[in-house]
Amino acid sequence: MKVEIKQVKYLGSMHYQDQKSISKVQLEQIPWVQHNFGNRPAWMCILGLIEELGELSHSFLKRAQGIRTSENHDDKIKDAVADIVIFLCDFCTSEGIDLEKEVLKTWNKVKKRDWKKDPTGKQTV
């Protein structure tokens, strides 16, 4: 599924038009996972996700505390976020889920919520 974007938008140095889709990454990952790990249960992907969340938390905490300044916390945070998405792609593939499709479907619901206007969430169920 390709998302059409009318204008080039920026998020820091990121250009949407230059990015691969999550679906493409998910498909490219299949032979790599099979080659490196063979068939494995989905729970192993979840453990990988948890491990990477720990690495993200660690780097974020150390940056906030201002300690371990010899480490590049920003780079470690970016790497952990990317690893989380990669493990999530792997989990979704093992469960037969098109991650990009589900994210877009859910985002279309979430973006309609206005928590300032409706703090109870009852109007956008």
N, C-alpha and C positions, 0 to 999 in steps of 0.2 A: 504494500500500500504506500503510495507516494503522496506526501502532503504538499499541496500547491501553495506557494507563498508569493503574493503579488509584489511585495517590495522586499529588498534586502534589509534585514533587521540585524542589529548588533547586540551582542551580549559580551562585553569586553572585546576581545579580538575574534570572536566566533562569527562567521558568516554562515547563515542557514543554507545558502545555496551550495556551499562547499561540503556539507556534511553528508555522510552515508546515512541511510535509514537504519533504524534499529532492526527492522525486519531483515535487511540485507546482512547485517552483522550476525543476527541469529542464524540465518541460513549458512553463512560462511563458517560459523563455529561448529556446525554438526560434524563435518569430516575431521576437524582438528580434535574435537573431544573424543570421537570414536578411535582415532589413531593413538592418542595419548592415554586414554583412560578406559577404553572399551565400554561395554555396557555397565552402567552403575545405577544404583537407585537414586531417586530424586532427593532423598534426604541428605545425600552427600553434598549436593549443590547448596542446600540450606545451611549446612555446617560451614561451607565456604563463605556464604553470605555473612554468617555470624562472625567468622574470623575477620573478614574485611571490615565489618562494622566496628569491631574492636580496634582495628588499626586506625580507622577514621577517628574514632573516639579518642584514642591515645594521642594522635597528632594534634587534634583540635584542642584537647586539654593542655598538652605541653605548650602549645602556642599561646593559649590564654593565660597560662601560669608564667610564661616568660622564662621557662627553663629548657634545658637541653638545646641551647641556642646554636650548637654546632650542627644540628639537624635542620634540614630545610622542610619545615612543617607544611608550608604551602604546597610544595611539590608532593609530599607524602599524602596530603589531603586529596589532591587531585587524582593521584594514583589509586588511592583507596576507593574513591567515588567511581572511577572507571572500572575497577575490579568488581565492585558491587554490581554494576550494570551487567558485566560479563557473566558473573555467577547467576544473576537473575535471568539472563537470556538462556543460560544452560538449564536452569530449573524449568523455565517455561517450555523449552523444547521438550524436555523429558515428560512434561505433563500435557503436551499437545496444545499449548497456549501461544497464540500470536501476540507477543508482548506489545508491539507497537499498536496493533488494532485495539487491544484492551486499554492501553494507556489513553489513546485518543478518545475512545468511547467514554471512559470515566472522566477524562478532562472536560469533555463536552457537557457533562452533568455538573462537575465541580465549579466550572467557571461561571455558571449561572447563579451560584450562591452569593448572596450579599449579606455577610454577617453583621455589617454595620446597620443595615436596614431591617434585618430579621435575625436578631441574635439567638432566637430559639431554634431556627432552622425549620420551622413548621411550614413556611410558605413554599419551600423548594424541596419537597420530598420526592 
